[in-house]
């Protein structure tokens, strides 16, 4: 799963925050990070827990108390890990999601993405469609706009500039 997570996270953040200067690059890293790390660990583990996302958010908030620019740049990482939990349905695996409050062992917990194999294809197709819409909304078919996004992480709608 790639397109589903990237598209749903970007669309959600654009809708909720409506911040024209939001940096989406670390959001994408955050939304993909739990599966990348936990696949390496062999199943749903720490990054699929609510505790991890909360701890990451707390660390960012505490270490950037007087550093607003760094806070603004790093908060999308934590937001992305929360988005992953939501759009992966990680909360349905209560033993992992509530770890360590429901026990310290993960057992043989599978990644949520591995439990819904067929549905993943449909979700990825929806993600691709959402990203096509996003590319058009933000004018990312234009090479200069793509370079600007890669440099700043900012996505602005073409209609906002008129």
C-alpha contacts under 8 A as a table, 3 or more apart, distances in Angstrom:
res1	aa1	res2	aa2	distance
1	X	4	X	6.28
1	X	5	X	6.90
1	X	113	X	7.22
1	X	120	X	6.83
1	X	124	X	6.50
2	X	5	X	5.58
2	X	6	X	6.28
2	X	32	X	7.24
2	X	124	X	7.14
3	X	6	X	5.20
3	X	7	X	5.84
3	X	124	X	5.54
3	X	125	X	7.89
3	X	127	X	4.71
3	X	128	X	5.71
3	X	131	X	7.51
4	X	7	X	5.43
4	X	8	X	5.99
4	X	123	X	5.79
4	X	124	X	4.99
4	X	125	X	7.73
4	X	126	X	6.75
4	X	127	X	4.02
4	X	128	X	7.20
5	X	8	X	5.43
5	X	9	X	5.99
5	X	31	X	6.24
5	X	32	X	6.94
5	X	83	X	7.98
5	X	84	X	6.66
5	X	87	X	6.71
5	X	88	X	7.86
5	X	127	X	7.33
6	X	9	X	5.43
6	X	10	X	6.19
6	X	28	X	5.78
6	X	31	X	6.79
6	X	32	X	7.57
6	X	127	X	7.49
7	X	10	X	5.30
7	X	11	X	6.04
7	X	127	X	5.35
7	X	128	X	7.51
7	X	130	X	5.87
7	X	131	X	5.63
8	X	11	X	5.24
8	X	12	X	5.94
8	X	87	X	7.30
8	X	127	X	7.02
8	X	130	X	7.78
9	X	12	X	5.19
9	X	13	X	6.13
9	X	27	X	7.42
9	X	28	X	7.50
9	X	31	X	7.02
9	X	80	X	6.84
9	X	83	X	5.92
9	X	84	X	7.74
10	X	13	X	5.30
10	X	14	X	6.03
10	X	24	X	7.04
10	X	27	X	7.62
10	X	28	X	7.78
11	X	14	X	5.17
11	X	15	X	6.08
12	X	15	X	5.17
12	X	16	X	6.03
13	X	16	X	5.17
13	X	17	X	5.57
13	X	18	X	7.23
14	X	17	X	5.73
14	X	18	X	5.05
14	X	19	X	7.03
15	X	18	X	5.70
19	X	22	X	5.41
20	X	154	X	7.03
20	X	155	X	7.15
20	X	156	X	6.32
21	X	154	X	5.67
21	X	155	X	7.79
22	X	153	X	7.26
22	X	154	X	5.77
22	X	155	X	7.69
23	X	26	X	6.86
23	X	27	X	7.41
23	X	73	X	6.79
23	X	76	X	7.20
23	X	152	X	6.65
23	X	153	X	4.34
23	X	154	X	5.11
23	X	155	X	7.89
24	X	27	X	4.96
24	X	28	X	6.30
24	X	76	X	7.02
24	X	153	X	5.06
24	X	154	X	6.36
24	X	155	X	7.53
25	X	28	X	5.35
25	X	29	X	6.56
25	X	150	X	7.82
25	X	153	X	5.23
26	X	29	X	4.83
26	X	30	X	6.00
26	X	73	X	7.76
26	X	74	X	7.07
26	X	76	X	5.46
26	X	77	X	4.99
26	X	80	X	7.54
27	X	30	X	5.05
27	X	31	X	6.13
27	X	76	X	4.54
27	X	77	X	5.05
27	X	78	X	7.69
27	X	79	X	6.55
27	X	80	X	4.63
28	X	31	X	5.20
28	X	32	X	6.26
28	X	77	X	7.74
28	X	80	X	6.49
29	X	32	X	5.37
29	X	33	X	5.84
29	X	77	X	6.58
29	X	80	X	7.13
30	X	33	X	5.15
30	X	34	X	7.50
30	X	76	X	7.17
30	X	77	X	4.45
30	X	78	X	6.33
30	X	79	X	7.07
30	X	80	X	4.07
30	X	81	X	4.83
30	X	84	X	7.70
31	X	34	X	7.04
31	X	77	X	7.65
31	X	79	X	7.93
31	X	80	X	4.16
31	X	81	X	5.01
31	X	82	X	7.54
31	X	83	X	6.09
31	X	84	X	4.84
32	X	35	X	6.01
32	X	36	X	6.38
32	X	80	X	7.77
32	X	81	X	7.71
32	X	84	X	7.11
33	X	36	X	5.11
33	X	37	X	6.05
33	X	47	X	7.86
33	X	81	X	7.14
34	X	37	X	5.48
34	X	38	X	5.84
34	X	47	X	4.86
34	X	48	X	6.10
34	X	81	X	6.85
34	X	84	X	7.25
35	X	38	X	5.15
35	X	39	X	5.63
35	X	47	X	7.83
35	X	111	X	7.52
36	X	39	X	5.49
36	X	40	X	6.55
37	X	40	X	5.18
37	X	41	X	6.47
37	X	47	X	7.36
38	X	41	X	4.77
38	X	42	X	6.17
38	X	43	X	5.60
38	X	44	X	5.69
38	X	45	X	5.78
38	X	46	X	7.51
38	X	47	X	6.60
38	X	48	X	7.74
38	X	111	X	7.69
39	X	42	X	5.04
39	X	43	X	5.64
39	X	44	X	7.52
39	X	111	X	7.60
40	X	43	X	7.80
41	X	44	X	7.98
41	X	45	X	7.28
43	X	108	X	7.04
43	X	109	X	5.82
43	X	110	X	4.73
43	X	111	X	5.22
44	X	47	X	7.54
44	X	48	X	5.95
44	X	96	X	6.86
44	X	106	X	7.47
44	X	109	X	5.45
44	X	110	X	5.25
44	X	111	X	4.52
44	X	112	X	7.45
45	X	48	X	5.71
45	X	49	X	7.11
45	X	96	X	6.66
45	X	106	X	6.40
45	X	109	X	7.64
46	X	49	X	5.38
46	X	51	X	7.97
46	X	52	X	6.33
46	X	96	X	7.70
46	X	99	X	7.76
47	X	52	X	5.71
47	X	53	X	7.39
47	X	81	X	7.95
48	X	52	X	7.39
48	X	85	X	6.53
48	X	90	X	6.43
48	X	96	X	6.67
48	X	97	X	6.08
49	X	52	X	5.51
49	X	53	X	7.06
49	X	85	X	7.90
49	X	90	X	7.86
49	X	96	X	5.80
49	X	97	X	4.20
49	X	98	X	6.08
49	X	99	X	6.04
50	X	53	X	5.45
50	X	54	X	6.19
50	X	82	X	7.83
50	X	85	X	7.76
50	X	97	X	5.58
50	X	98	X	6.24
50	X	99	X	7.64
51	X	54	X	5.15
51	X	55	X	5.85
51	X	97	X	7.96
51	X	98	X	7.27
51	X	99	X	7.13
52	X	55	X	5.09
52	X	56	X	6.04
53	X	56	X	5.11
53	X	57	X	6.19
53	X	78	X	6.12
53	X	81	X	5.83
53	X	82	X	5.93
54	X	57	X	5.10
54	X	58	X	6.14
54	X	78	X	7.95
55	X	58	X	5.03
55	X	59	X	6.07
56	X	59	X	5.15
56	X	60	X	6.19
56	X	78	X	5.96
57	X	60	X	5.17
57	X	61	X	6.12
57	X	75	X	7.20
57	X	78	X	5.39
57	X	79	X	7.92
58	X	61	X	5.08
58	X	62	X	6.00
59	X	62	X	5.22
59	X	63	X	5.92
60	X	63	X	5.37
60	X	64	X	6.00
60	X	71	X	6.75
60	X	74	X	6.98
60	X	75	X	6.84
61	X	64	X	5.46
61	X	65	X	6.12
61	X	71	X	6.98
62	X	65	X	5.56
64	X	67	X	4.81
64	X	68	X	6.72
64	X	70	X	6.49
64	X	71	X	5.39
65	X	68	X	7.21
65	X	71	X	7.79
67	X	70	X	5.52
67	X	71	X	6.16
68	X	71	X	4.98
68	X	72	X	6.04
69	X	72	X	5.19
69	X	73	X	6.28
70	X	73	X	5.06
70	X	74	X	6.11
71	X	74	X	5.24
71	X	75	X	5.81
72	X	75	X	5.64
72	X	76	X	7.57
73	X	76	X	6.74
74	X	77	X	5.64
74	X	78	X	7.43
75	X	78	X	5.43
75	X	79	X	6.27
76	X	79	X	4.85
76	X	80	X	5.89
77	X	80	X	5.12
77	X	81	X	6.55
78	X	81	X	5.21
78	X	82	X	6.46
79	X	82	X	5.20
79	X	83	X	6.19
80	X	83	X	4.92
80	X	84	X	6.18
81	X	84	X	5.04
81	X	85	X	6.53
82	X	85	X	5.23
82	X	86	X	6.50
83	X	86	X	5.10
83	X	87	X	6.08
84	X	87	X	5.31
84	X	88	X	5.64
84	X	90	X	7.96
85	X	88	X	5.33
85	X	89	X	6.02
85	X	90	X	4.97
85	X	91	X	6.76
86	X	89	X	5.36
86	X	90	X	6.58
86	X	91	X	7.27
87	X	90	X	7.78
88	X	112	X	6.33
88	X	113	X	6.81
89	X	92	X	5.83
89	X	112	X	6.80
90	X	93	X	5.76
90	X	94	X	7.92
90	X	96	X	7.97
90	X	97	X	6.26
90	X	112	X	6.16
91	X	94	X	5.87
91	X	97	X	5.41
92	X	97	X	7.63
93	X	96	X	5.69
93	X	97	X	5.92
93	X	112	X	7.76
94	X	97	X	4.90
94	X	98	X	5.67
94	X	99	X	7.98
94	X	102	X	7.97
95	X	98	X	5.80
95	X	99	X	6.08
95	X	102	X	5.87
95	X	103	X	7.31
95	X	106	X	7.17
96	X	99	X	5.10
96	X	100	X	7.88
96	X	106	X	6.20
96	X	109	X	7.31
98	X	101	X	5.67
98	X	102	X	6.09
99	X	102	X	5.67
99	X	103	X	6.32
99	X	104	X	6.42
99	X	106	X	7.89
100	X	103	X	5.11
100	X	104	X	4.82
100	X	105	X	7.81
101	X	104	X	7.47
103	X	106	X	7.99
106	X	109	X	5.91
110	X	114	X	6.38
110	X	115	X	6.87
111	X	114	X	5.28
111	X	115	X	6.76
112	X	115	X	5.19
112	X	116	X	6.91
113	X	116	X	5.79
113	X	117	X	6.77
113	X	120	X	7.05
114	X	117	X	5.74
116	X	119	X	5.50
116	X	120	X	6.31
117	X	120	X	5.43
117	X	121	X	7.52
118	X	121	X	5.86
118	X	122	X	7.44
119	X	122	X	5.32
119	X	123	X	6.25
120	X	123	X	4.95
120	X	124	X	6.01
121	X	124	X	5.14
121	X	125	X	6.27
122	X	125	X	5.11
122	X	126	X	6.30
123	X	126	X	5.08
123	X	127	X	6.15
124	X	127	X	4.84
124	X	128	X	6.17
125	X	128	X	5.10
125	X	129	X	6.28
126	X	129	X	5.13
126	X	130	X	6.16
127	X	130	X	5.04
127	X	131	X	6.16
128	X	131	X	5.07
128	X	132	X	6.18
129	X	132	X	5.10
129	X	133	X	6.36
130	X	133	X	5.14
130	X	134	X	6.22
131	X	134	X	4.81
131	X	135	X	6.01
132	X	135	X	5.10
132	X	136	X	6.30
133	X	136	X	5.21
133	X	137	X	6.06
134	X	137	X	4.98
134	X	138	X	6.00
135	X	138	X	5.37
135	X	139	X	5.82
135	X	140	X	4.85
135	X	141	X	6.54
136	X	139	X	5.07
136	X	140	X	6.42
136	X	141	X	6.95
137	X	140	X	7.93
137	X	157	X	5.25
137	X	158	X	6.01
137	X	159	X	7.75
138	X	155	X	6.24
138	X	156	X	5.53
138	X	157	X	4.24
138	X	158	X	5.21
139	X	142	X	5.95
139	X	145	X	6.69
139	X	157	X	7.09
139	X	158	X	5.80
140	X	143	X	6.93
140	X	145	X	5.55
140	X	146	X	5.23
141	X	145	X	7.66
141	X	146	X	7.33
142	X	145	X	5.40
142	X	146	X	6.39
143	X	146	X	5.07
143	X	147	X	6.23
144	X	147	X	5.11
144	X	148	X	6.18
145	X	148	X	4.97
145	X	149	X	6.17
146	X	149	X	5.04
146	X	150	X	6.22
147	X	150	X	5.08
147	X	151	X	6.11
148	X	151	X	5.04
148	X	152	X	5.99
148	X	153	X	7.50
148	X	154	X	7.68
149	X	152	X	5.29
149	X	153	X	4.64
149	X	154	X	5.42
149	X	155	X	6.39
150	X	153	X	5.60
156	X	160	X	6.78
156	X	161	X	7.87
157	X	160	X	5.26
157	X	161	X	7.16
158	X	161	X	5.65
158	X	162	X	7.23
159	X	162	X	5.55
